[in-house]
């Protein structure tokens, strides 16, 4: 059975790189050695493997990689620190203008009887 891995590297500039591979050890060595000069990590070495998750299906791994690449730094750090339960909290919009955060006593659909 094939195994696929979504991984996160912490780069020397403290940024994160998220990728997917079927050979985690080999891919890490390539990142660390600068094997691909055009890659994001090449000028940000050394890199440190800070997270990986294993999948049986490549489609699942690619879907999770795509999702994680779109996450904020705080969400990535939550899974790096094994705080998966924090993802929901970090997904909640905290802007005052967001509909969940507007004063619930006001209903714009109510007629103005003044």
C-alpha positions in Angstrom: 0.0 0.0 0.0 1.3 3.4 -0.9 1.7 6.2 1.7 1.5 9.9 1.0 2.6 12.6 3.3 1.6 16.2 3.7 4.4 18.0 5.5 5.3 21.4 6.8 8.9 22.8 7.0 9.9 25.7 9.1 12.5 27.7 7.1 15.4 29.7 8.4 13.4 33.0 7.9 10.6 31.5 10.2 8.2 31.1 7.2 6.5 27.8 6.6 6.5 25.6 3.5 3.8 23.0 3.0 4.2 20.1 0.5 3.1 16.6 -0.4 5.2 13.6 -1.2 5.3 9.8 -1.3 8.9 9.7 0.2 9.2 12.1 3.1 12.8 11.3 3.9 14.0 11.8 0.3 12.0 15.0 -0.1 13.3 16.5 3.1 16.9 15.7 2.0 16.2 17.5 -1.3 14.9 20.5 0.5 17.8 20.6 2.9 20.4 20.2 0.2 19.0 22.8 -2.1 18.4 20.2 -4.8 15.9 22.5 -6.6 17.4 26.0 -6.9 14.1 27.4 -8.1 12.1 26.1 -5.0 10.8 28.3 -2.2 13.0 26.7 0.4 16.3 27.0 -1.6 17.3 30.4 -0.2 15.6 29.7 3.2 17.8 26.9 4.3 18.3 25.2 6.7 14.8 23.9 7.0 13.3 21.9 9.8 10.5 19.3 9.5 7.9 20.4 12.0 4.8 18.5 10.9 3.7 15.6 8.8 0.5 13.7 8.3 0.1 10.3 6.5 -2.5 9.4 3.9 -3.4 6.2 2.0 -4.8 8.0 -1.0 -3.0 10.7 -3.0 -6.2 12.6 -3.6 -6.8 13.0 0.1 -3.2 14.1 0.6 -3.4 16.7 -2.2 -6.7 18.0 -0.9 -5.3 18.4 2.6 -2.1 20.1 1.3 -4.2 22.5 -0.7 -6.3 23.3 2.4 -3.3 23.7 4.7 -1.5 26.0 2.2 -4.4 28.4 2.4 -4.3 28.5 6.2 -3.0 31.3 8.3 0.3 31.0 10.2 -1.7 30.5 13.5 -3.7 27.6 12.0 -0.5 25.9 10.8 1.1 26.4 14.2 -2.0 24.8 15.8 -1.5 21.6 14.0 2.3 21.7 14.4 1.6 21.8 18.1 -1.0 19.1 17.9 -3.8 21.5 18.8 -6.3 20.3 16.2 -9.2 21.5 18.4 -8.0 25.1 18.0 -8.7 25.1 14.2 -12.4 25.9 14.6 -11.7 28.8 16.9 -9.0 30.2 14.5 -11.5 29.9 11.7 -14.0 32.2 13.3 -14.0 35.7 11.9 -13.3 38.2 14.7 -13.9 41.4 12.7 -16.5 43.8 14.3 -18.2 44.1 10.9 -18.8 40.3 10.6 -22.5 39.4 10.8 -21.8 37.1 13.8 -20.3 40.0 15.7 -22.9 42.8 15.1 -25.3 43.8 17.9 -28.0 41.1 17.9 -30.6 43.6 19.1 -30.7 45.3 15.7 -32.7 43.8 12.9 -32.5 45.8 9.6 -35.7 44.0 8.4 -37.8 45.7 11.1 -39.8 48.7 10.0 -38.8 52.1 11.3 -41.8 53.3 13.3 -40.4 56.7 14.3 
